């Protein structure tokens, strides 16, 4: 994709058309990140819980999670360090 620059003067609302979003391959679901002096528009991937479970399946093998030693030190009630 070719990088384009376009200077604008935003006196009212700034609207980015669908054509520009499609050109950037952003899709329909977007993240808008606003920081001082900049705005980022990112594609938001749809969260697929089933796919995530399939990716995690078998991570611990056949062992129970309690069989792993994570070297946590218990300092008090509900406290792990």
Secondary structure, 3 states (H helix, E strand, C coil): CCCCCCCCCCCCCCCCCHHHHHHCCCCCCEEEEEECCEEEEEECCCCCHHHHHHHHCCCCCCCCHHHCCCCCCEEECCEEC
